[in-house]
Amino acid sequence: MVLVCGELPEVIKYQAKAGQVFICSFNGLLKGEMCKVRPVVAITAPSVHLRSTKLCHVIPLSTTEPKTIMPFHCQIQQPRLPPPYTSKTAWAKCDMIYTVSYERLNVPYFGKDSVGHRNHEVVSVSTDDLNRIRKCVLLALQYQNDLNPLISSLTIKMSLGQ
């Protein structure tokens, strides 16, 4: 099943959990911003603020390796997803942090069962991958601050795949 930007079969109706993978429609953004349907990882635990506004912080995933790998790019094991998002690995684009409405998010859809009901499956990244994604988000937010020892330490560890 290929989704056209803005077409989601069913939006989520519950609180997103950190590490959960959704299919997100970025329809309506401006030129130069992302405008496609792609997998994302929720990176924050539900909070009172986000719960009341039905917003979620997400990081987009890509199956294409970046041309130049930066410290804020994080290669992870690709979670089980429907076509066209199948591959062995994925890249978390941790410099592209989005706060999106639940209206943009859909649980991955794996076709229909024998009686015609949609098969949506909750999919999550591993705890290790979520922690590495969060570290890369910190790197993206403070990338220009090379003097910060925490960031320098994280940069070294992430480049070594730790």
Secondary structure, 3 states (H helix, E strand, C coil): CCCCCCCCCCCCCCCCCCCEEEEEECCCCCCCCCCCEEEEEECCCCCHHHHHHCEEEEEEEECCCCCCCCCCEEEEECCCCCCCCCCCEEEEECCCCEEEEHHHEECCEEEECCCCCEEECCEECCHHHHHHHHHHHHHHHCCCCCCCHHHHHHHHHHHCCC
